[in-house]
Amino acid sequence: MAIEDIGLVGINVRMWRHLAVLYPSPGTNWRKFAFVLPVTAMNLMQFVYLLRMWGDLPAFILNMFFFSAIFNALMRTWLVIIKRDQFEEFLNKLCALFHSILESSDEWGRDILRRAESEARSLAILNLSASFLDIVGALISPLFRDERVHPFGVALPGLNMTRTPVYEIVYFAQLPTPLLLSMMYMPFVSLFAGLAIFGKAMLQILVHRLEQFGREEQSEEVCYQMLTSCIRYHMQVMGYVWELNKLVTNIVAAEAIIFGSIICSLLFCLNIITSPTQVISIVMYILTMLYVLFTYYNRANEICLENNRVAEAVYNVPWYSASIRFRKTLLIFLIQTQHPLEIRVGNVYPMTLAMFQSLLNASYSYFTMLRGVTSK
């Protein structure tokens, strides 16, 4: 079974392979540049447009959101391209772990994998669909405005972007953006979620194996072999989560800063605009940011919670009737499970729902401070 056939990451990897972001061949390597460079050029044109909109605060904030969102999508894609070898190596490790569980005699574990695959696949489809519709909404919103504006404000020095035929050419050039930006923005979110779901599934399987101790009459040697097998399996899970953290820790730290700033700015913009169309758009953009952040932190939080269940399952193993060797090994295993197994933001803060709440509180605090300063 190839990596594209694993439902946890299949949709995202298949998309990135087709675009040569991952697993490029000499014949397809050009595709990633054809995919990324036009969006990079549009992002630079957005920056020029921002400089022109400096005096109009609501328009500046709205276009800053689009600029930041596309910059974030580019940042994710360039990260995967630059760290392609590390991502491919990690996906190969996932494939090996997945097959080891699938080919084992543990029917309960295989059932957990099937449910995890279904959950990750549904999430990837939902993310792509929601992103596509969101960008389509941004694409048609200029049609309901009195002045001539592009869906994504862009500008070039010395060129009037609202004059015919420049306006029409740029507008039609932006028509593919729902497809391009959805394929650039959401696969990373869905991949992260799928990888975290697999980490959670492996911990659930470990908890189930630990709960089997004492349910049947087994010899001392069999129990000890089961325990050492669980320890080796837990070390594999720890290695998997640590490598995942190493891959994503810097990007999620940058996104925490970007998303926090965007939410604060959009809340402030919501406080000063009067157009119903713009109000609806901003509410939709805020909900999009919250959804992406929640997806990250909720999936990472589930790994932390499941790791706590592992420690509880080790503690509940019936050790009192076992040998000294078994008890000592179990005690070492219990100490090992006390180490936090988590994905960290910039290798500093754990990605938990508590951290998600703190991020929202900080954004709202800066918004209230900004509103208080400007209202004076």
PyMOL commands that set and color helices and strands:
alter all, ss='L'
color gray80, all
select helices_A, chain A and resi 3-5+10-18+30-52+57-82+84-102+107-144+166-173+177-210+220-272+276-315+324-337+353-374
alter helices_A, ss='H'
color red, helices_A
select strands_A, chain A and resi 344-345+349-350
alter strands_A, ss='S'
color yellow, strands_A
deselect
rebuild
show_as cartoon
